[in-house]
Amino acid sequence: MCSSDLDASGNSWVFGGGGKDKNGSSGSLNGLWRYNPATREWTWMAGSDVINQAGSYGTLGTGSTANIPGGRENSISWTDTLGDLWLFGGNGYDKSGSQGYLNDLWRYDPATGEWTWMAGSDVRYQTGTYGTKGTGSTVNIPGGRGNSISWTDASGKLWRSGGDGTEIH
């Protein structure tokens, strides 16, 4: 399973998932691909061509072409109104190459080709910080998880529900 979303130009974006790498080995991928339906062409945009890669987080809030989420499966993704792609969590590889449920939040800017680690931890199996129900806070963050469902509403807000994760690990 992988994360996929459409941008304003109608291109499909796919990140990671479980599958086979260039050598035919099976595992978690961290490649970012764009598919243009008008030309019927796939373009490999970022990430590795081999499985089970650790994340390269860089500095929180700072974009870089050297940043890349680790290989993962069962994450959620969406695009915002500016055309940036967003990725949250999944079962994958943290900064040290350890596998587990993740709660990292990433943004990819197609114009610059840079990933930015936006929130969450760079290590696996983090518990959530819940705060007060119905009240947003910069310290609130869901715990590590995979297999969530997500959608965006008419105003562009992301909604996420459920999943397997740290709270039940």
RACOR-V487294 format. One line per field, one symbol per residue. phi: phi as a letter, one per 30 degrees, with the letter a starting at -180 (. if undefined). A space follows every 50 residues. Layout:
phi=???
This chain:
phi=.bcbaccddidccbbhjdlccdcidclccbdcbcccddchccbdcajccb dhdddcdiceicdadddaddeabidcbaccddjdcbbbhjcacddcidcl dcbdcbbccddciccbdcaiccbdhdddcciceibdadcdaddeabidcb acddciddbbbijdaddcd
